[in-house]
């Protein structure tokens, strides 16, 4: 790998895209989405489109340099590291050894993948993609964690399986998380139940018949979003009132 693929070069190029106007937009967006910032998070005002374009340029960055990006207190830098990880993991020519290194890096540094968008950038391809043909016990450990980003990683990783018509782990992890007390987990669980339902509607309805009465309203709202109005009304009548 050339010196041009270093974390320092990535950050230097990223900073060329800073904008005060973008910084104001980002601040408003993240506060409206969740109010949850990673500990010590800083924003510098770089559009995510620019972050992703730069990640494509640095797609061959080695894991040791990606980890340096994850160490940064700057959110856009960590987003860049997560994007590089995901693009590498999803690329057909990436070796199994490198996929394993990226998977291990994700799990080792979940302390730095500490916001909803960072999880969403990397979990599907880095974690789910690696586990596609392997035992998936680690997802259940993550789902039972006290750490919200672990739990979001668990359900979000199953997006890789859903795309390939394998719904079992999505429903099993949803069984663990459907009554979670964190809104960011409620949204993720409801969203992936909805996506799983596009592949197998009867299975979604069966899950809802069993659990709708106990689901937080956010989870239920996301899960039933693509059902017809009659069914949505039915399940809303079963859901929690709070």
C-alpha positions, 0 to 999 in steps of 0.5 A, a space after each residue: 500500500 502506498 503512503 498516499 493511502 494513509 489516514 493522514 492523507 485522508 484527513 488532509 483531503 477531507 478538510 479541503 471540503 469543510 464548510 460553515 454552512 454544511 456544519 450548521 446543516 449537520 448540527 441541525 440534522 443530527 440533533 433532530 434525528 436522535 440527539 445522541 452523539 458519540 462521546 467527544 464527537 466533533 463535526 467540521 462540516 463536510 458533506 457525506 457525499 464528499 466523505 463517500 467520494 473520498 472513501 472510494 478513492 481510499 478504498 485500498 487503505 489498510 486496516 491499521 490506517 482505517 483504525 487511525 481514522 476511527 480514533 479521530 474525535 471528528 465525526 466525518 473522519 470516522 464516517 470516512 473510516 466506516 465507509 472505507 471499511 464497507 466499500 472494501 468488504 463489499 468489493 468482490 476482489 477483496 480477499 477473505 483474509 482482509 474481510 476477516 481483518 475488517 470484521 475484527 476491526 469493527 468488533 474491536 473498535 465498536 467504542 469508536 463506531 458510536 453513532 447510528 450513522 456509523 453503524 449503518 455505514 459499516 455493519 451490513 457489509 463488514 459484519 453481515 457480509 463476513 458472517 454470511 457463510 459462517 456461524 452468527 453467534 456473535 450477533 446474538 452476543 451483540 443483541 444482548 449487550 447493554 451498549 446501544 451501538 452493539 444492539 444496533 449493529 446486531 440487527 443492522 448486520 442482518 440487512 445483508 442476509 435479508 438482501 439474499 432472502 435469508 430472514 431467520 436471523 432478522 426475526 431471531 434478533 428482533 425477538 430479542 430487541 422488539 421491546 427495547 427501550 431505545 428509540 434508535 433500536 426501535 427504528 432499526 428493528 421495525 425497519 428490518 422487520 418491514 424489509 423482511 416482510 417484503 420477502 415473506 409477508 405471512 412471516 411478518 404478520 405472524 411475528 406481528 400477531 405475536 408481538 405487536 401488543 408489546 412493541 413500542 409505537 416506533 417499532 410497530 410504525 416502522 414494521 407495518 409501514 408497507 401494509 395496507 391501511 386496514 392491517 395497519 389500523 388493526 396492528 395499531 389497535 393492538 400496540 402500546 398506547 405510550 
